[in-house]
Amino acid sequence: MFCITENNKILGIIDLEKNKIGGLFVKYNYINKGIGKKIINIY
């Protein structure tokens, strides 16, 4: 499990199961701001 942060606040979390995404969660007020794409591209 990995997370993306800004100013010590968690904005999104991704859970990986081998080569697949098991879960991807983005904080409600950050939806549609590219956080999901950013976390997928990092991992």
PDB file of N, CA, C and O in Angstrom:
ATOM      1  N   MET A   1       0.843  -1.162   0.000  1.00  0.00           N
ATOM      2  CA  MET A   1       0.000   0.000   0.000  1.00  0.00           C
ATOM      3  C   MET A   1       0.899   1.239   0.000  1.00  0.00           C
ATOM      4  O   MET A   1       1.877   1.317   0.744  1.00  0.00           O
ATOM      5  N   PHE A   2       0.546   2.194  -0.845  1.00  0.00           N
ATOM      6  CA  PHE A   2       1.307   3.432  -0.973  1.00  0.00           C
ATOM      7  C   PHE A   2       0.341   4.604  -0.911  1.00  0.00           C
ATOM      8  O   PHE A   2      -0.846   4.464  -1.206  1.00  0.00           O
ATOM      9  N   CYS A   3       0.863   5.762  -0.522  1.00  0.00           N
ATOM     10  CA  CYS A   3       0.010   6.938  -0.470  1.00  0.00           C
ATOM     11  C   CYS A   3       0.722   8.140  -1.080  1.00  0.00           C
ATOM     12  O   CYS A   3       1.944   8.153  -1.223  1.00  0.00           O
ATOM     13  N   ILE A   4      -0.063   9.141  -1.435  1.00  0.00           N
ATOM     14  CA  ILE A   4       0.469  10.402  -1.935  1.00  0.00           C
ATOM     15  C   ILE A   4       0.036  11.478  -0.943  1.00  0.00           C
ATOM     16  O   ILE A   4      -1.120  11.523  -0.523  1.00  0.00           O
ATOM     17  N   THR A   5       0.985  12.349  -0.575  1.00  0.00           N
ATOM     18  CA  THR A   5       0.710  13.348   0.446  1.00  0.00           C
ATOM     19  C   THR A   5       1.024  14.752  -0.050  1.00  0.00           C
ATOM     20  O   THR A   5       1.744  14.949  -1.029  1.00  0.00           O
ATOM     21  N   GLU A   6       0.458  15.715   0.660  1.00  0.00           N
ATOM     22  CA  GLU A   6       0.751  17.121   0.423  1.00  0.00           C
ATOM     23  C   GLU A   6       0.613  17.824   1.768  1.00  0.00           C
ATOM     24  O   GLU A   6      -0.428  17.730   2.419  1.00  0.00           O
ATOM     25  N   ASN A   7       1.655  18.522   2.180  1.00  0.00           N
ATOM     26  CA  ASN A   7       1.653  19.203   3.483  1.00  0.00           C
ATOM     27  C   ASN A   7       1.288  18.256   4.626  1.00  0.00           C
ATOM     28  O   ASN A   7       0.503  18.603   5.508  1.00  0.00           O
ATOM     29  N   ASN A   8       1.869  17.056   4.598  1.00  0.00           N
ATOM     30  CA  ASN A   8       1.660  16.020   5.619  1.00  0.00           C
ATOM     31  C   ASN A   8       0.227  15.511   5.707  1.00  0.00           C
ATOM     32  O   ASN A   8      -0.157  14.943   6.729  1.00  0.00           O
ATOM     33  N   LYS A   9      -0.574  15.700   4.656  1.00  0.00           N
ATOM     34  CA  LYS A   9      -1.929  15.159   4.605  1.00  0.00           C
ATOM     35  C   LYS A   9      -2.022  14.141   3.479  1.00  0.00           C
ATOM     36  O   LYS A   9      -1.536  14.383   2.375  1.00  0.00           O
ATOM     37  N   ILE A  10      -2.644  13.005   3.756  1.00  0.00           N
ATOM     38  CA  ILE A  10      -2.821  11.965   2.748  1.00  0.00           C
ATOM     39  C   ILE A  10      -3.929  12.383   1.791  1.00  0.00           C
ATOM     40  O   ILE A  10      -5.048  12.679   2.208  1.00  0.00           O
ATOM     41  N   LEU A  11      -3.596  12.402   0.486  1.00  0.00           N
ATOM     42  CA  LEU A  11      -4.571  12.762  -0.539  1.00  0.00           C
ATOM     43  C   LEU A  11      -5.144  11.539  -1.232  1.00  0.00           C
ATOM     44  O   LEU A  11      -6.301  11.545  -1.655  1.00  0.00           O
ATOM     45  N   GLY A  12      -4.335  10.483  -1.352  1.00  0.00           N
ATOM     46  CA  GLY A  12      -4.776   9.276  -2.030  1.00  0.00           C
ATOM     47  C   GLY A  12      -3.962   8.077  -1.611  1.00  0.00           C
ATOM     48  O   GLY A  12      -2.824   8.201  -1.159  1.00  0.00           O
ATOM     49  N   ILE A  13      -4.569   6.905  -1.771  1.00  0.00           N
ATOM     50  CA  ILE A  13      -3.931   5.636  -1.396  1.00  0.00           C
ATOM     51  C   ILE A  13      -4.147   4.656  -2.533  1.00  0.00           C
ATOM     52  O   ILE A  13      -5.221   4.605  -3.131  1.00  0.00           O
ATOM     53  N   ILE A  14      -3.102   3.869  -2.828  1.00  0.00           N
ATOM     54  CA  ILE A  14      -3.217   2.788  -3.808  1.00  0.00           C
ATOM     55  C   ILE A  14      -2.758   1.496  -3.146  1.00  0.00           C
ATOM     56  O   ILE A  14      -1.751   1.473  -2.439  1.00  0.00           O
ATOM     57  N   ASP A  15      -3.500   0.428  -3.382  1.00  0.00           N
ATOM     58  CA  ASP A  15      -3.168  -0.895  -2.859  1.00  0.00           C
ATOM     59  C   ASP A  15      -2.875  -1.793  -4.045  1.00  0.00           C
ATOM     60  O   ASP A  15      -3.724  -1.974  -4.919  1.00  0.00           O
ATOM     61  N   LEU A  16      -1.683  -2.352  -4.079  1.00  0.00           N
ATOM     62  CA  LEU A  16      -1.277  -3.202  -5.193  1.00  0.00           C
ATOM     63  C   LEU A  16      -1.288  -4.666  -4.790  1.00  0.00           C
ATOM     64  O   LEU A  16      -0.858  -5.030  -3.696  1.00  0.00           O
ATOM     65  N   GLU A  17      -1.789  -5.500  -5.694  1.00  0.00           N
ATOM     66  CA  GLU A  17      -1.776  -6.955  -5.517  1.00  0.00           C
ATOM     67  C   GLU A  17      -1.049  -7.549  -6.711  1.00  0.00           C
ATOM     68  O   GLU A  17      -1.631  -7.722  -7.782  1.00  0.00           O
ATOM     69  N   LYS A  18       0.219  -7.857  -6.519  1.00  0.00           N
ATOM     70  CA  LYS A  18       1.116  -8.307  -7.581  1.00  0.00           C
ATOM     71  C   LYS A  18       1.155  -7.261  -8.683  1.00  0.00           C
ATOM     72  O   LYS A  18       1.658  -6.164  -8.440  1.00  0.00           O
ATOM     73  N   ASN A  19       0.653  -7.536  -9.876  1.00  0.00           N
ATOM     74  CA  ASN A  19       0.693  -6.579 -10.988  1.00  0.00           C
ATOM     75  C   ASN A  19      -0.628  -5.843 -11.186  1.00  0.00           C
ATOM     76  O   ASN A  19      -0.816  -5.187 -12.211  1.00  0.00           O
ATOM     77  N   LYS A  20      -1.542  -5.938 -10.230  1.00  0.00           N
ATOM     78  CA  LYS A  20      -2.862  -5.340 -10.381  1.00  0.00           C
ATOM     79  C   LYS A  20      -3.153  -4.365  -9.239  1.00  0.00           C
ATOM     80  O   LYS A  20      -2.613  -4.483  -8.139  1.00  0.00           O
ATOM     81  N   ILE A  21      -4.016  -3.410  -9.537  1.00  0.00           N
ATOM     82  CA  ILE A  21      -4.447  -2.469  -8.508  1.00  0.00           C
ATOM     83  C   ILE A  21      -5.586  -3.115  -7.725  1.00  0.00           C
ATOM     84  O   ILE A  21      -6.624  -3.461  -8.288  1.00  0.00           O
ATOM     85  N   GLY A  22      -5.376  -3.272  -6.426  1.00  0.00           N
ATOM     86  CA  GLY A  22      -6.405  -3.845  -5.567  1.00  0.00           C
ATOM     87  C   GLY A  22      -7.386  -2.793  -5.088  1.00  0.00           C
ATOM     88  O   GLY A  22      -8.540  -3.103  -4.791  1.00  0.00           O
ATOM     89  N   GLY A  23      -6.935  -1.554  -5.011  1.00  0.00           N
ATOM     90  CA  GLY A  23      -7.801  -0.463  -4.584  1.00  0.00           C
ATOM     91  C   GLY A  23      -7.119   0.865  -4.827  1.00  0.00           C
ATOM     92  O   GLY A  23      -5.896   0.973  -4.734  1.00  0.00           O
ATOM     93  N   LEU A  24      -7.901   1.865  -5.135  1.00  0.00           N
ATOM     94  CA  LEU A  24      -7.400   3.221  -5.349  1.00  0.00           C
ATOM     95  C   LEU A  24      -8.414   4.172  -4.737  1.00  0.00           C
ATOM     96  O   LEU A  24      -9.574   4.207  -5.148  1.00  0.00           O
ATOM     97  N   PHE A  25      -7.972   4.934  -3.762  1.00  0.00           N
ATOM     98  CA  PHE A  25      -8.858   5.835  -3.046  1.00  0.00           C
ATOM     99  C   PHE A  25      -8.264   7.228  -3.050  1.00  0.00           C
ATOM    100  O   PHE A  25      -7.074   7.405  -2.790  1.00  0.00           O
ATOM    101  N   VAL A  26      -9.103   8.228  -3.347  1.00  0.00           N
ATOM    102  CA  VAL A  26      -8.689   9.624  -3.349  1.00  0.00           C
ATOM    103  C   VAL A  26      -9.637  10.383  -2.422  1.00  0.00           C
ATOM    104  O   VAL A  26     -10.852  10.186  -2.456  1.00  0.00           O
ATOM    105  N   LYS A  27      -9.063  11.248  -1.599  1.00  0.00           N
ATOM    106  CA  LYS A  27      -9.863  12.060  -0.685  1.00  0.00           C
ATOM    107  C   LYS A  27     -10.920  12.846  -1.466  1.00  0.00           C
ATOM    108  O   LYS A  27     -10.634  13.387  -2.534  1.00  0.00           O
ATOM    109  N   TYR A  28     -12.126  12.905  -0.936  1.00  0.00           N
ATOM    110  CA  TYR A  28     -13.291  13.438  -1.652  1.00  0.00           C
ATOM    111  C   TYR A  28     -13.033  14.794  -2.312  1.00  0.00           C
ATOM    112  O   TYR A  28     -13.359  14.974  -3.486  1.00  0.00           O
ATOM    113  N   ASN A  29     -12.463  15.735  -1.590  1.00  0.00           N
ATOM    114  CA  ASN A  29     -12.291  17.075  -2.152  1.00  0.00           C
ATOM    115  C   ASN A  29     -11.114  17.176  -3.120  1.00  0.00           C
ATOM    116  O   ASN A  29     -10.806  18.269  -3.596  1.00  0.00           O
ATOM    117  N   TYR A  30     -10.449  16.056  -3.420  1.00  0.00           N
ATOM    118  CA  TYR A  30      -9.361  16.038  -4.402  1.00  0.00           C
ATOM    119  C   TYR A  30      -9.721  15.221  -5.649  1.00  0.00           C
ATOM    120  O   TYR A  30      -8.876  15.035  -6.525  1.00  0.00           O
ATOM    121  N   ILE A  31     -10.947  14.738  -5.738  1.00  0.00           N
ATOM    122  CA  ILE A  31     -11.402  14.006  -6.918  1.00  0.00           C
ATOM    123  C   ILE A  31     -11.453  14.968  -8.107  1.00  0.00           C
ATOM    124  O   ILE A  31     -11.807  16.137  -7.951  1.00  0.00           O
ATOM    125  N   ASN A  32     -11.097  14.473  -9.293  1.00  0.00           N
ATOM    126  CA  ASN A  32     -11.048  15.252 -10.545  1.00  0.00           C
ATOM    127  C   ASN A  32      -9.948  16.306 -10.563  1.00  0.00           C
ATOM    128  O   ASN A  32     -10.053  17.307 -11.271  1.00  0.00           O
ATOM    129  N   LYS A  33      -8.886  16.078  -9.777  1.00  0.00           N
ATOM    130  CA  LYS A  33      -7.750  17.002  -9.767  1.00  0.00           C
ATOM    131  C   LYS A  33      -6.457  16.310 -10.170  1.00  0.00           C
ATOM    132  O   LYS A  33      -5.374  16.871 -10.001  1.00  0.00           O
ATOM    133  N   GLY A  34      -6.563  15.087 -10.706  1.00  0.00           N
ATOM    134  CA  GLY A  34      -5.396  14.373 -11.208  1.00  0.00           C
ATOM    135  C   GLY A  34      -4.622  13.573 -10.180  1.00  0.00           C
ATOM    136  O   GLY A  34      -3.558  13.041 -10.497  1.00  0.00           O
ATOM    137  N   ILE A  35      -5.119  13.471  -8.965  1.00  0.00           N
ATOM    138  CA  ILE A  35      -4.412  12.728  -7.913  1.00  0.00           C
ATOM    139  C   ILE A  35      -4.358  11.238  -8.254  1.00  0.00           C
ATOM    140  O   ILE A  35      -3.320  10.602  -8.073  1.00  0.00           O
ATOM    141  N   GLY A  36      -5.462  10.679  -8.743  1.00  0.00           N
ATOM    142  CA  GLY A  36      -5.487   9.252  -9.117  1.00  0.00           C
ATOM    143  C   GLY A  36      -4.481   8.936 -10.208  1.00  0.00           C
ATOM    144  O   GLY A  36      -3.752   7.949 -10.114  1.00  0.00           O
ATOM    145  N   LYS A  37      -4.434   9.763 -11.239  1.00  0.00           N
ATOM    146  CA  LYS A  37      -3.458   9.562 -12.316  1.00  0.00           C
ATOM    147  C   LYS A  37      -2.039   9.681 -11.802  1.00  0.00           C
ATOM    148  O   LYS A  37      -1.160   8.910 -12.186  1.00  0.00           O
ATOM    149  N   LYS A  38      -1.821  10.652 -10.932  1.00  0.00           N
ATOM    150  CA  LYS A  38      -0.477  10.877 -10.402  1.00  0.00           C
ATOM    151  C   LYS A  38       0.000   9.677  -9.589  1.00  0.00           C
ATOM    152  O   LYS A  38       1.140   9.238  -9.742  1.00  0.00           O
ATOM    153  N   ILE A  39      -0.856   9.148  -8.737  1.00  0.00           N
ATOM    154  CA  ILE A  39      -0.444   8.012  -7.894  1.00  0.00           C
ATOM    155  C   ILE A  39      -0.247   6.756  -8.734  1.00  0.00           C
ATOM    156  O   ILE A  39       0.635   5.953  -8.427  1.00  0.00           O
ATOM    157  N   ILE A  40      -1.044   6.562  -9.788  1.00  0.00           N
ATOM    158  CA  ILE A  40      -0.858   5.403 -10.671  1.00  0.00           C
ATOM    159  C   ILE A  40       0.468   5.523 -11.424  1.00  0.00           C
ATOM    160  O   ILE A  40       1.186   4.534 -11.568  1.00  0.00           O
ATOM    161  N   ASN A  41       0.792   6.696 -11.894  1.00  0.00           N
ATOM    162  CA  ASN A  41       2.039   6.892 -12.642  1.00  0.00           C
ATOM    163  C   ASN A  41       3.279   6.751 -11.773  1.00  0.00           C
ATOM    164  O   ASN A  41       4.342   6.384 -12.274  1.00  0.00           O
ATOM    165  N   ILE A  42       3.166   7.032 -10.494  1.00  0.00           N
ATOM    166  CA  ILE A  42       4.312   6.892  -9.596  1.00  0.00           C
ATOM    167  C   ILE A  42       4.615   5.411  -9.359  1.00  0.00           C
ATOM    168  O   ILE A  42       5.779   5.012  -9.349  1.00  0.00           O
ATOM    169  N   TYR A  43       3.568   4.593  -9.169  1.00  0.00           N
ATOM    170  CA  TYR A  43       3.768   3.198  -8.827  1.00  0.00           C
ATOM    171  C   TYR A  43       3.417   2.306  -9.967  1.00  0.00           C
ATOM    172  O   TYR A  43       3.527   1.086  -9.853  1.00  0.00           O
TER     173      TYR A  43
END
